[in-house]
């Protein structure tokens, strides 16, 4: 395959991700999700003891703003404390956040045009369920 063709295909992928992210912001609920996660982060920061949960909420807010072309991976060096904090997170917030993303994803996938947004909601499920000890990175 000629080099110009490879560059053209790569550029098309970047453009498609950009368009999907803009549509996600406007129609897919990205702004609403980010505001919700941001509000939860503010509450966690005010309560001081829950600052790690606030950081995780901010990570989810940023990821929910621009999910296409990014993914969540385990953070190297995350220790036992993040695992124990994740158990607390699951009990208090993670299960219902993950469930809401699953239900929204199913509802969006029912319509043909909503399938990419449904997939984006499914990508948010692991991050919403188990956020500590993970980081958001650009997808390869």
Secondary structure as UniProt FT lines:
FT   HELIX           3..27
FT   HELIX           30..46
FT   TURN            49..50
FT   HELIX           51..65
FT   TURN            68..69
FT   STRAND          70..74
FT   TURN            76..77
FT   HELIX           80..89
FT   HELIX           90..94
FT   HELIX           95..110
FT   TURN            113..114
FT   HELIX           115..129
FT   TURN            132..133
FT   STRAND          134..138
//
